[in-house]
Amino acid sequence: MIYQIANYVQASRYGNGGVFGIGSQQQIIESRSLWEALVIIAACWKSPKSENLVRLETLKKYPSLQAEDIENSIKIIKENNFLIKPDIFKLDDRYSRNKLYYNQLGGDPLEVQARIESKAVTIIGCGGIGNHVAYMLATCGIKKITLVDDDHIEISNLTRQVLFTENDINLPKTEVLKRELEYRNHSVEIDIVESNIKSIADLDKLEKTDLYIISADSPSQLIDWVNISCVKKKQPYINIGYINDISVIGPFYIPDRTSCFHCQQIVPDLISETITEEPLQKELKSLEHEFKTSTFSAVNGVSASYAVGDIIRYLGEFGDVLSMNKRIGIYSNSIKIQEQSIDINLKCRVCQL
């Protein structure tokens, strides 16, 4: 096979040896001779060559290199996704940087991009998180996005719903979001469903797509309804949100593969009209009546960014989906990530019926 060193590979001296590569595949090489062999082989591999030709050309130009260092260098390069197929990276290619990212994470860039361009998603909720997610997916080249919402833009939305402007106040969120996405990538098909989800039946009416993306925060029962509807029609979904200052991702439900939201109780019971045995029902409901989650653009952006990583890995069929069987919380006031495991429950009343 013919490969060349990927464009994202760098090297620099460090300590007695040096650093090779950057990002999560970065290698700190203690041996000076091994690091120098890595640099020499990488420089030789800047043009497309077979592995054997790299060995021959390296030994011809640098006969003093140790065979062990050459073999270890080739092994490090191959095992850490430092190679790429020729002609993958082209400056005039819209998705060139994305393809480098897919390659770095171990995917075949052309195959991953082709899969993404064949997929359709449904975004339920076009507010702060929906804006971020829709923008990122559209610019990745996804085939079709269906936007579900019936809200109109308010001035208070502009602090975090980044694709809306003052001129858009009072306009439907779905229409404005469609306009902005088409400005950024006209090849993406955008559908609009102006609907306020009020029941499981409303969700059942939505067409199946490759993924539902849940980015709405009301009504409070929405995630329960989504889970029941999606399990019933074998529809994959990911939940994205925030709990005041905590960005929340997951669970990512994949039919016949993962747990569902109801497999384990990870959220408190909500007070409802049917709960009559709660002695503080009146007080709890009074607190709930005027409740508004605190929100901030950066918190929304973190949720969306982490989730889109999982979405792209799922749709592109490469790497690991990190929010399967769990809900992940990322705290904005500290460097802290918390995970709530959602193990498959063989007695689950929703997904095991």
N, C-alpha and C positions, 0 to 999 in steps of 0.2 A: 504493500500500500504506500502511496505517496502522500506525505504530510509536510507541514512546515511549522516553525515555531509560531504560536499564537501571538497576536498583536499586543495582548495584555501582559506579556512576560517582560519583567525587568530584572536586573541584577545589580548588586552594589556590594562593596567590601564592608565587612562588619566583623570586628574582633580579629581572631587569627584567620578566619575564613571569609565568609560573606553570606549575603542573603540572596536567594534566588526565587523569583516570583513575588507577587504581592497579593493581598486579599487572603481569603481563607486557605488557599493552597500554598501560601508562603512557606519556604523552607529555609531554616537557619542552618547553614553548613559550617561545622567546626573545622573540618579539614581544609586547609588551604589548597592542597593539590586537587581534591574533589571539586571544590568550588570553581577553580580555574578550568578544570575539565568541563564542567557544566557550561561555563561561559563560552568556551571555545566551541563546544558541540552545538550550543544554541545559535551561535553566530553562523556556524556552517549550515544549520537547518533553517536559516532565514529564507532560503529559496526552497521550493518543493523538491524533496528527495525521499528515497526509500531509506529505511533504517540501515541497511547494509552499505549503501552508498555513503551515508554519513560516517560510518566507521572507517571506510576506506579513505575518504578525503581527509578526515581528521588525522589519521595515522600518517598519511603522506605529508601533510603540512606540519604536523607536530609529532614527530617520531618518538620524542622523549616521554610522551604521555603514557601513564601506566594503564595496562589493559583493564585492571580492576576498576580504576577511576572512570574509564570510558563506559564500561558496562553499567556501573552504578549510576552514572549520569543519565544514560539512556533510560534506565529503569525509573529514576526520579521524574524525568520529563514525561514519560508515558503514563505513569501512575497518577499524576497530578493534573491531568488535562491541560498540559502545556503545549500540546500539538493541535493543529487545526487543518482541515482539508484545504487544499489550494482554492483560491478565488472565492472563499466564503465572505471575507471582509472586502467590501467595495464602498468607497467614500460616497458614491452617488446612490447607494442603496438605502432607502428609507429606514430599513430595520437592521442596518449593519451593526450598530452597537448592541442591540438586543441579541443578535446572533452570537456575538462574542460572549455575552452573559450566559446564554444557553450552553455554549460550548464549555465555558469555564465550569459550569455545574454538571457537566457530564452528558448533556444531551447532544444529539445530532442537530446542528443549527437549522439546516434546511428542512429536516423532517418536523422539528418542533414548530417552526414558523408556518409550515404548510398545515399542520394540525390546527394551530390557533386560527388561521385564516378560514378554516372550515367550520368553526364552532359558533353557536348562538347561545347567548345568556339572557336572563331576565333579571333586571334590577328592581326590587320592590322597595321603594323609598328613594326619592331624588333630592334629599337634603344634603347636609354636610358630607357624610360618608358617601352617599350616592354620587355626588359631584366628583369627588376624588376618584372613586372606583371607575365610573363611566369614562372619565378622561383618560385614565391609565390604560384601560382595556381598548378604547377606541384607537389610541395612538400605538398600541401593540399590533393592530391590524385585525382584530377579531371580525368575523363575518357579519354578525347581526347582534344588536342590542335592543331588547324590549324594555321600555321604561314604564314603570307602573307607579302612579301617584295621582292625586287629584288636588293637591295643595296649590296655592298661589304664592308668589314671592312677596315677602314682607321685608321691611327695612332691617329688622333684627336678624334676618337670614344672612345679610351680606358680610357679617363678621367671619363666617365659616363656609358658606356655600359659594365656593370660589369662582364658579363660572357664571354667576349672576352679577348684574350691575344695577345702579340706581335707576337706569332707564327701564329696567325689567320689572320694577315693583308693580304688583297686582296682576302680572301675567302668569299663566300656568307654568309650573316648574318643568313639566315634561316638554312643553313646546320650546322653551328657552334652552333647556339642556340639549334637546335634539339639534337646535340651531348651532349651538356652540360646538358640539361634537362633529357636526358636518363641516364646520369651518376648519377643524383640525385634521379630519380624514374623511374625504368625500366618498371613499370606497366602502365605508362601513354602512350597512343598512340599519336604520333606526326606526323602530316601531313605537307607537305610543298607546298606552292603555290608561285612560283617565278614570281611575277607579279608587275608591276608598275601601280598603279591605275591612269588612265588618263581620266576616264569618268564614268558616272553613269552606262553605259553598262558593264564596267569592274566589278563593284560591283554587278550588277545583276547576273553575271556569278558565283559568289561565292555561295557555298552551304549554306543553312540555318543551323544554329546551335542554341544552347540554348542562346547564347549571342555573339554579335560582340563587340570587345574591340578596340576602335580607339585610337591608340597611335602614329600615324604618324602626322607629321607637314607640309607635302607638298603633293600635291599642295595646294595652299591657298583655293581652292574651295572644299577641300575634305569633310569637315564636312557638307557642303550643299549637296553634292552628296550622302554622307552616309545617311543623313536624308531622302532625297527623295527616295532612293532605299529601305531603311529599312521600311519606312512607307508603301511603295507600296507592299512589300512582307511580311509585319507584322513580322519583324525581330527585336527583342530587341537589343539595343546597349547602350554602355556608352562611352562618350568621355573623354579622359584623356590627359592633356597637361601641358603647362607652358607658361607664358607670361613674358619673361625675368626672374625676380626674384620671380614671383608669381606662385605657384603650382595651377593647375586648374583641377577641377573634375566636370564632368557633362556637359550637362544634361544626365540623365539615362532615356532612352526612353523605355517604355513598351507599346506595342500596346493595344489600347482600354482602357488604364488606365491612361496615363500621357500625358502632352503636348509634342510637338515635338520641335526641335530646331528652327523651323520657326514660331512657334506660336507668339513669340514676337521678336522684333529686339533688340538684346543685344550686337551686335558687329557692328563696323562701316562698311559702304559700302567700298568695295575695288575698286580701280581705274582699269578700263579695257579698252580695245580698243573700246568698244561700248559706253563709256561715252564721248561724244563729247562736252557737254555743260560745262564741268568743265574748268574754265579759267586757273587753275594751273595744268592741267593734265600733262604737260611735266615735271614740277618740282617734282610733286608727284611721277611720274614714275621713275625719276632719283634717288629719295631717296629709292624707293622700289627695284631698280635693284640689288643693292649689299647688301640688307638687310640680316642679319643673326641674329637670336634670340640668345641672350646670354643664356648660359645654364650651369648648374652645377649639379653634381651627387646628392647632397643633395636635390635640388629642384625636380629633377626627382623622387627621392625616396619617398619624401613626397606625391607627386601626386599619385604615384603607390600604396603606403601603404593605403592611405585613400580610394582610388578607390577599392582596393581588399577587404576592409571591406564591401563595398556596394555589390560587386560582390558575395562574399561568402554568405551574407545575402539573396541576391536574389536567387542564385542557391540552397542554403540550405533551403530556404523558412522559415526563422525565423527572428525576429527583423524587424527594419525599414530600408528601403533603403533611405539614407539621401540626395542623389543628384537627387531625382525625382523632376521634375518641377522647377529645379533651376540649376545654375552654381555656384560653390563654388571656391573662390580664397583664398589661404593661403599665406600670405606674409612672405618671408624668412628673411626680415630685421627688422621685428617687430612681436609681438604676436598679430596678427590681422587676422580675418577671415571675408571675405566679401561674401555676397550672392546676386546673381542676380536672381530674381524670373522670371520664365517663366510660366505664367498662361496659362491654356488652352484657346485658341482663337477659338471660334465657327465659325469664318470666315477665319481661317487659310487656305491659298492656297495649303497647302501640306496635312495635316492630316485630314482636314474636307471636302475634296472633295467627 
